[in-house]
Amino acid sequence: MKDAFGLPQSLLVLGGSSEIALATARRLVARRCRTVWLAGRPSEALERSAADLRAMGADVHTVAFDALDPESHETVLGKVFAESDIDMVLLAFGILGDQAHDEREPVSAVRVAQTNYTGAVSAGLVSARALQTQGHGSLVVLSSVAAERPRRSNFIYGSSKAGLDAFAQGLGDALHGTGVHVMVVRPGFVHTRMTAHLREAPLATTPEEVATAIEVGLRRRSETVWVPGALRVVMSALRHAPREVFRRLPI
């Protein structure tokens, strides 16, 4: 069960080698979280994440999980929930893709969509049902500011995040009153391995800052979290900008 401050004592991370997910898990373990399940494709990065959290004193388990294999999600995640209650599920997997390449290779574009959206729908529904059966818990979904209004430079990624964002909001409404809390997190540009090759955007942030925002959001039982907070105003303006103006913006 969550502690008196609303923070989880057990955590399931979907996308266990994600830098944002690891930063979040570190922060929660430094508070009261003692059991962590890291679900992802078997890799050295996943094992390093597990070792890092074990060094902090957490009881860490790794689980083979593939976002692109939704038929396995019920079985894989069901085994985790069968072991013990899970206070928080962090849905943190996703890929950026390569916009120019993916426009030329539709199969690659579909992989971005299947990972970021289809896989998340499957894993999100399985996790939500398990949390609802428990009668408590939080599902934290890593979306993106790109979901607000996809840009020419990354509309394939942005459209997949827009679908994920809408799904998570609707799921939160569907679960309202059940004891399950859904929180959508919309970071801007985050300094990670995935974005290292990209030109930095204004109001850039770090995995640690996203982790801090997630902790604050959990304490407040927020439904939407922007990182940094100023992006809420910026994206509101961009969302309402006329299309002919938006097309000319250097973004």
VOGU-3710 file (C-alpha; in Angstrom, 3 decimals, decimal comma):
1> mkdafglpqs> 0,000/0,000/0,000  1,036/3,609/-0,472  2,500/5,434/2,512  0,854/8,321/4,342  2,279/10,761/1,790  0,740/8,967/-1,188  4,021/7,474/-2,401  4,255/3,838/-3,530  6,000/1,086/-1,626  5,931/-1,213/-4,663
11> llvlggssei> 6,537/-0,207/-8,279  6,179/-1,882/-11,671  8,058/-0,166/-14,492  7,072/-0,968/-18,063  10,172/0,052/-19,971  12,660/-0,781/-17,268  15,756/0,543/-19,045  14,246/4,013/-19,655  16,387/6,788/-18,168  13,304/8,648/-16,982
21> alatarrlva> 11,917/5,472/-15,440  15,195/4,732/-13,657  15,428/8,287/-12,314  11,853/7,959/-11,048  12,507/4,578/-9,467  15,638/5,928/-7,762  13,685/8,829/-6,322  10,892/6,604/-5,035  13,304/4,047/-3,584  15,066/6,894/-1,761
31> rrcrtvwlag> 11,692/7,578/-0,129  9,803/4,432/0,926  9,503/2,200/-2,157  11,031/-1,180/-1,370  9,948/-3,521/-4,170  10,564/-2,757/-7,844  9,686/-4,797/-10,915  11,540/-3,741/-14,058  9,803/-5,033/-17,174  11,497/-4,757/-20,546
41> rpsealersa> 13,400/-6,581/-23,216  16,304/-8,528/-21,663  19,430/-6,389/-22,031  22,527/-5,190/-20,243  20,802/-1,833/-19,692  17,921/-3,532/-17,888  20,312/-5,471/-15,653  22,318/-2,311/-14,907  19,113/-0,567/-13,860  18,261/-3,456/-11,563
51> adlramgadv> 21,750/-3,484/-10,027  21,610/0,270/-9,458  18,351/-0,005/-7,502  19,519/-3,052/-5,563  22,534/-1,031/-4,433  20,065/1,435/-2,922  18,472/-1,362/-0,886  15,463/-2,202/-3,040  14,182/-5,705/-3,734  14,350/-5,708/-7,542
61> htvafdaldp> 12,970/-8,198/-10,051  13,376/-8,129/-13,835  10,664/-9,333/-16,192  10,901/-10,050/-19,918  8,354/-7,733/-21,529  7,894/-6,725/-25,174  5,611/-3,816/-26,038  5,299/-5,201/-29,574  3,868/-8,501/-28,352  0,498/-7,516/-26,861
71> eshetvlgkv> -0,718/-11,119/-26,852  1,826/-11,821/-24,093  0,968/-8,828/-21,894  -1,827/-10,431/-19,900  0,326/-13,443/-19,021  3,539/-11,529/-18,309  1,973/-8,756/-16,239  -0,509/-11,111/-14,612  2,387/-13,029/-13,060  3,734/-9,826/-11,518
81> faesdidmvl> 0,394/-8,874/-9,975  -0,064/-12,445/-8,762  3,119/-12,098/-6,683  1,940/-9,103/-4,667  0,012/-5,850/-4,763  1,535/-3,135/-6,933  1,094/0,447/-5,733  2,213/2,105/-8,944  2,681/1,165/-12,580  4,921/3,476/-14,601
91> lafgilgdqa> 4,297/3,124/-18,333  7,595/4,442/-19,658  8,409/2,593/-22,867  8,481/4,306/-26,252  10,666/5,085/-29,242  11,375/8,359/-31,014  11,941/6,967/-34,486  13,607/8,858/-37,320  11,090/11,150/-39,003  12,830/11,452/-42,384
101> hderepvsav> 13,545/7,723/-42,577  10,111/6,717/-41,321  8,350/8,867/-43,916  10,183/6,912/-46,621  9,711/3,547/-44,896  6,113/3,153/-43,714  6,911/-0,121/-41,951  9,275/1,794/-39,658  6,594/4,410/-39,017  4,151/1,662/-38,073
111> rvaqtnytga> 6,678/0,286/-35,577  6,762/3,685/-33,850  2,966/3,714/-33,697  2,736/0,121/-32,486  5,303/0,670/-29,743  4,136/4,047/-28,493  0,405/3,570/-28,886  -0,812/0,027/-29,580  1,573/-1,582/-27,108  0,698/1,037/-24,502
121> vsaglvsara> -3,040/0,495/-24,961  -2,605/-3,215/-24,326  -0,261/-2,879/-21,347  -2,258/0,016/-19,934  -5,545/-1,872/-19,996  -4,021/-5,013/-18,477  -2,394/-2,958/-15,706  -5,519/-0,885/-15,076  -7,666/-3,985/-14,685  -5,184/-5,500/-12,228
131> lqtqghgslv> -5,033/-2,285/-10,190  -8,811/-2,101/-10,180  -9,004/-5,680/-8,903  -6,679/-4,657/-6,069  -8,861/-1,628/-5,398  -5,949/0,793/-5,270  -2,872/2,026/-7,120  -1,631/4,578/-9,617  -0,964/4,227/-13,328  1,525/6,884/-14,447
141> vlssvaaerp> 1,761/7,297/-18,216  4,714/9,066/-19,834  3,250/11,086/-22,684  4,927/14,131/-24,268  4,248/17,763/-25,116  4,419/16,480/-28,710  0,982/15,010/-28,076  -0,587/18,459/-27,833  0,054/19,419/-31,450  2,308/17,246/-33,616
151> rrsnfiygss> 4,908/19,244/-35,561  6,083/18,771/-39,134  9,485/17,693/-37,855  8,142/14,789/-35,755  4,499/14,195/-36,611  4,836/10,399/-36,655  6,127/10,321/-33,078  3,789/13,152/-32,087  0,712/11,432/-33,473  1,552/8,234/-31,591
161> kagldafaqg> 1,899/10,205/-28,362  -1,342/12,063/-29,100  -3,117/8,716/-29,293  -1,477/7,552/-26,070  -2,358/10,800/-24,296  -6,023/10,619/-25,325  -6,192/6,961/-24,310  -4,694/7,660/-20,872  -7,056/10,564/-20,223  -10,055/8,454/-21,169
171> lgdalhgtgv> -8,828/5,568/-19,041  -8,479/7,937/-16,097  -12,082/9,027/-16,539  -13,234/5,417/-16,803  -11,432/4,507/-13,561  -12,557/7,553/-11,581  -14,058/6,439/-8,280  -12,576/2,938/-8,405  -9,561/3,698/-6,214  -7,206/3,714/-9,211
181> hvmvvrpgfv> -5,466/6,980/-10,054  -4,239/7,698/-13,595  -1,673/10,461/-14,100  -0,501/11,651/-17,522  2,997/13,171/-17,598  3,900/15,498/-20,481  7,623/16,304/-20,521  9,188/18,591/-23,080  12,631/17,895/-24,543  14,435/15,577/-22,099
191> htrmtahlre> 18,201/15,097/-22,143  18,567/11,326/-22,637  20,436/8,901/-24,867  17,405/8,897/-27,173  17,607/12,661/-27,774  21,391/13,105/-27,684  21,575/13,551/-31,475  18,872/16,227/-31,579  19,130/19,987/-31,331  18,079/21,088/-27,868
201> aplattpeev> 14,659/22,705/-27,607  13,654/25,589/-25,309  12,612/24,631/-21,771  14,603/21,390/-21,947  14,573/19,184/-18,878  16,312/16,123/-17,412  15,178/12,669/-16,258  15,729/13,751/-12,658  13,465/16,776/-13,073  10,762/14,591/-14,599
211> ataievglrr> 11,129/12,186/-11,663  10,686/15,062/-9,213  7,550/16,208/-11,016  6,149/12,667/-10,899  6,710/12,475/-7,143  4,997/15,819/-6,592  2,128/14,756/-8,846  1,647/11,538/-6,879  1,516/13,438/-3,597  -1,093/15,803/-5,047
221> rsetvwvpga> -2,938/13,043/-6,953  -2,629/15,163/-10,074  -4,201/13,963/-13,298  -1,854/15,846/-15,647  1,732/16,932/-15,034  3,777/19,199/-17,326  7,578/19,201/-17,117  8,584/21,971/-16,815  5,332/23,554/-15,697  5,756/26,545/-18,015
231> lrvvmsalrh> 5,089/24,283/-20,993  1,401/24,219/-20,089  1,110/27,875/-21,151  3,430/27,527/-24,165  1,583/24,536/-25,573  -1,790/26,136/-24,963  -0,706/29,014/-27,199  0,674/26,659/-29,863  -2,423/24,490/-29,785  -4,604/27,495/-30,634
241> aprevfrrlp> -2,277/29,049/-33,204  -3,815/29,239/-36,704  -2,539/26,443/-38,913  -0,957/28,777/-41,466  0,982/30,442/-38,636  1,941/27,135/-36,994  3,397/25,829/-40,271  5,879/28,709/-40,415  7,175/28,332/-36,859  10,771/27,027/-36,621
251> i> 9,849/24,052/-34,450
//
